[in-house]
Amino acid sequence: MKFTPVNTFVVVKKVAGALESQGGIILTASTDTSDRCEVVAKSELVSFIEVGETLLIRWSQALKIDDIHFAVDAKDIVSKVS
């Protein structure tokens, strides 16, 4: 599905959290990274992020498109994740 956001909206998809660390330690639910998302599409007015970047957003302000895709206003982006 192709998305074309308008105004200052960004379309993101949830990123599944890792279940095992690089050292082989199994992570518990308390260290879940499911609050992260990946940028799928963005409006031309949003210049500070790029498609493919990982973000932290205010999930309470996200508009659900389908099971994994959400629309978020740029003002509800909290941080980029490195």
N, C-alpha and C positions, 0 to 999 in steps of 0.2 A: 504494500500500500504506500502511495506517495503522499506526503503531507506538504502543504504550503502555508505556513503560519502567516497571519496578518498582524498589523500594528507591532507591538513589542512582545509577541508571544513566541515561545520555544516549545517544540514537541520533543519529549524525552521518553525513554523506555527504562524500566527498572533493571538494575544490574543485580544478578544473583550473587550472594555472598560466597566467599571461599569457605569450604568446609575443613580444609587442612592448610596449615602454614607451610612456608618453604622448608622449614626444618622437620616437617612431618608430624607436627603436633596437631591433634584433632581439636578444632575450635568448637566452643559451645554456642548456644543460641545467644548468650549475653554479648558475644563479640560479633554478632551478625552484621554484615555491611549492606543489608537490603535497603537501607535508607539512601543509597547512592543511585544515580541514574546517568544515562548516556544520552547526549544530544543527538537526535535523529534529524531534525530540521529546525531552521531558525528564520526569523524574518530578516529582511535586509536592514531594518532599523536597529537590530541587536548586533553590535560590532565587537563586543568584548569577549565573546565566546565563539568557538568553531564547532562544526559538526564532528562528532566522535569524542569530544571531551567528556570527562566524568565530572558530575556536579553533585552538590548537596543542595536540596531545595526545601521549601516549606510545603510539605505534603498536604497540609490542611487546605492550602490554596490551589492545589492541582485539580484540573478538570479531567476526569477519566474519559478517554476516547474508546479504548477497548481494554482487554485484560492486562496488557503490558504497556500501552502507550498513554501518555498524559500530556495535556497542554498546560504550560506554566507561563505566567507573565514574567518578564525579565526582572521586575522588582522583587519577585519571590525567590530568586536565586540567592542562596546564602554564600556558597563558596565553590571554587574549583577544587578538585581533588587531584593531587599529583601522583 
